[in-house]
Amino acid sequence: MLLALRTNQEQAAIPVDYLIVKWLHVLSATLLFGTGVGTAWYMLFASLSRDARAAAVVMRHGVRADWLFTASTIVLQPLTGWYLVERMQLPLSTPWLAWSIGLFALAVACWLPVVWLQLQLRDLAQQAVLHDQPLPPRYFRLLAVWTALGVPAALALLAVFFLMVAKPV
C-alpha cells in the first residue's frame, strides 16, 4: 500500500516543468556530492599507498570524473536552483536559502584550487611512473593542501543538503 502525501488536486497543481527541474537539481546535487566524496576517497588512499602507479591511474581517472561530473553539476546547480527559487517566488534573503548559497559558494571556492592541485598531483604521479621513482615530497605537500581544501568543501555541501531538505526557519 502506498501512502498518498498529496491529494490528486494538489498533485495536479504542481507544474511538470517544476518537477523536472527539481529532479535535475536533486540529481545534480547527488552527483556533485557523491562524485566528490567517491573520487576524493580513492585519490587519497591511492596516494597514501605511496604506490606511484596506483596514484597515477587513480588521479588520471579522478581528474576526468571531476571535469565530467563536478564541473557540470557546479554549473547546473545554480541554474536549476535559481529557476526553482523564481518559480516558488522565494526571496534570496530567506535564511536557509541564503546560507545554502553561501555554503555552495564556499564549496566552489575550495574546488577551484583543488582542480589545479589535482592536475599537479596527476602529473607528478605520471612523472614518477615514467622515471620509475617514488612519489616526490612535493606530491605529499600538494596532497595536504588538496585535503585541507576538500574537507571544508565536503562539509559545506553536507550542510547544503541538510538546509535544502530541512528548510529550517
C-alpha positions as CSV (number, residue, x, y, z in Angstrom):
1,M,0.0,0.0,0.0
2,L,1.3,3.4,-0.9
3,L,0.8,6.4,1.4
4,A,-0.5,9.4,-0.5
5,L,1.2,12.6,0.7
6,R,-0.8,14.9,-1.5
7,T,-4.3,14.8,-2.8
8,N,-4.8,14.4,-6.6
9,Q,-5.9,18.1,-6.7
10,E,-2.6,19.2,-5.0
11,Q,-0.5,17.0,-7.4
12,A,-2.3,18.4,-10.4
13,A,-1.3,21.9,-9.2
14,I,2.4,21.2,-9.4
15,P,3.7,22.1,-12.9
16,V,5.6,19.4,-14.8
17,D,8.5,21.8,-15.6
18,Y,8.9,22.5,-11.9
19,L,9.1,18.8,-11.1
20,I,11.6,18.1,-13.9
21,V,13.9,21.0,-12.9
22,K,13.6,19.9,-9.2
23,W,14.5,16.4,-10.2
24,L,17.5,17.7,-12.2
25,H,18.5,19.8,-9.2
26,V,18.4,16.9,-6.7
27,L,20.1,14.6,-9.2
28,S,22.9,17.0,-9.9
29,A,23.4,17.7,-6.2
30,T,23.7,14.0,-5.6
31,L,26.2,13.6,-8.4
32,L,28.2,16.6,-7.2
33,F,28.5,15.3,-3.6
34,G,28.7,11.6,-4.5
35,T,31.4,12.0,-7.2
36,G,33.3,14.4,-5.0
37,V,33.4,12.1,-2.0
38,G,34.0,9.0,-4.1
39,T,36.9,10.4,-6.2
40,A,38.4,12.0,-3.1
41,W,38.3,8.7,-1.2
42,Y,40.1,6.8,-4.0
43,M,42.6,9.7,-4.7
44,L,43.5,10.0,-1.1
45,F,44.0,6.3,-0.4
46,A,45.8,5.6,-3.7
47,S,48.1,8.5,-2.8
48,L,48.7,7.3,0.8
49,S,49.6,3.9,-0.5
50,R,52.7,5.6,-1.9
51,D,52.4,3.4,-5.0
52,A,53.2,5.8,-7.9
53,R,51.4,3.5,-10.4
54,A,48.2,3.3,-8.4
55,A,48.3,7.1,-7.7
56,A,48.9,7.9,-11.4
57,V,45.9,5.7,-12.6
58,V,43.5,6.9,-9.9
59,M,44.5,10.6,-10.3
60,R,44.1,10.4,-14.0
61,H,40.6,9.0,-13.7
62,G,39.7,11.3,-10.8
63,V,40.6,14.3,-12.8
64,R,38.4,13.1,-15.6
65,A,35.5,12.4,-13.2
66,D,35.9,15.9,-11.7
67,W,35.6,17.6,-15.1
68,L,32.8,15.4,-16.3
69,F,30.6,15.4,-13.1
70,T,31.8,18.1,-10.7
71,A,32.2,20.9,-13.3
72,S,28.9,20.2,-15.0
73,T,27.0,20.0,-11.7
74,I,28.6,23.1,-10.4
75,V,27.1,24.9,-13.4
76,L,23.8,23.1,-13.2
77,Q,23.2,23.6,-9.5
78,P,22.9,27.4,-9.5
79,L,20.9,27.4,-12.8
80,T,18.3,24.9,-11.6
81,G,18.3,26.4,-8.1
82,W,17.6,29.9,-9.5
83,Y,14.8,28.5,-11.6
84,L,13.2,26.8,-8.6
85,V,13.5,29.9,-6.4
86,E,11.9,32.0,-9.1
87,R,9.1,29.6,-9.6
88,M,8.4,29.4,-5.8
89,Q,8.8,33.2,-5.6
90,L,11.1,32.7,-2.7
91,P,13.3,35.7,-1.6
92,L,17.0,35.1,-1.7
93,S,17.1,36.5,1.8
94,T,15.3,33.5,3.2
95,P,17.7,32.3,5.8
96,W,18.1,28.7,4.8
97,L,18.4,29.7,1.2
98,A,20.9,32.4,1.9
99,W,23.0,30.0,3.9
100,S,22.8,27.4,1.2
101,I,24.0,29.8,-1.4
102,G,26.9,31.0,0.8
103,L,27.9,27.4,1.6
104,F,27.7,26.4,-2.0
105,A,29.9,29.4,-2.9
106,L,32.4,28.3,-0.3
107,A,32.5,24.7,-1.7
108,V,33.1,26.1,-5.2
109,A,35.8,28.5,-3.9
110,C,37.6,25.4,-2.4
111,W,37.1,23.3,-5.5
112,L,38.7,25.8,-8.0
113,P,42.2,25.5,-6.5
114,V,41.6,21.7,-6.0
115,V,41.3,21.3,-9.8
116,W,44.7,22.9,-10.2
117,L,46.1,20.7,-7.4
118,Q,44.7,17.5,-8.9
119,L,46.3,18.3,-12.2
120,Q,49.6,18.8,-10.5
121,L,49.2,15.6,-8.5
122,R,48.3,13.7,-11.6
123,D,51.3,15.0,-13.5
124,L,53.7,14.3,-10.6
125,A,52.4,10.7,-10.3
126,Q,52.8,10.2,-14.0
127,Q,56.3,11.6,-13.9
128,A,57.2,9.3,-11.0
129,V,55.9,6.3,-13.0
130,L,57.7,7.4,-16.2
131,H,61.1,7.6,-14.4
132,D,60.4,4.6,-12.1
133,Q,60.7,6.7,-9.0
134,P,58.7,7.1,-5.8
135,L,56.2,9.9,-5.5
136,P,58.2,13.1,-4.6
137,P,57.8,15.1,-1.4
138,R,56.1,17.9,-3.4
139,Y,53.3,15.4,-4.2
140,F,52.5,15.0,-0.5
141,R,52.7,18.7,0.2
142,L,50.2,19.3,-2.5
143,L,48.1,16.4,-1.3
144,A,48.0,18.0,2.2
145,V,46.7,21.3,0.7
146,W,44.2,19.3,-1.5
147,T,42.9,17.6,1.6
148,A,42.7,20.8,3.6
149,L,40.5,22.3,0.9
150,G,38.4,19.2,0.3
151,V,37.3,18.8,3.9
152,P,35.5,22.2,4.2
153,A,34.1,21.8,0.7
154,A,32.6,18.4,1.6
155,L,31.2,19.7,5.0
156,A,29.7,22.8,3.2
157,L,27.9,20.5,0.7
158,L,26.7,18.3,3.6
159,A,25.3,21.4,5.3
160,V,23.6,22.5,2.0
161,F,21.9,19.1,1.7
162,F,20.6,19.5,5.2
163,L,19.3,23.0,4.6
164,M,17.7,22.0,1.3
165,V,15.8,19.1,3.0
166,A,15.0,20.6,6.4
167,K,14.5,24.3,5.3
168,P,14.7,25.5,8.9
169,V,13.0,28.7,9.7
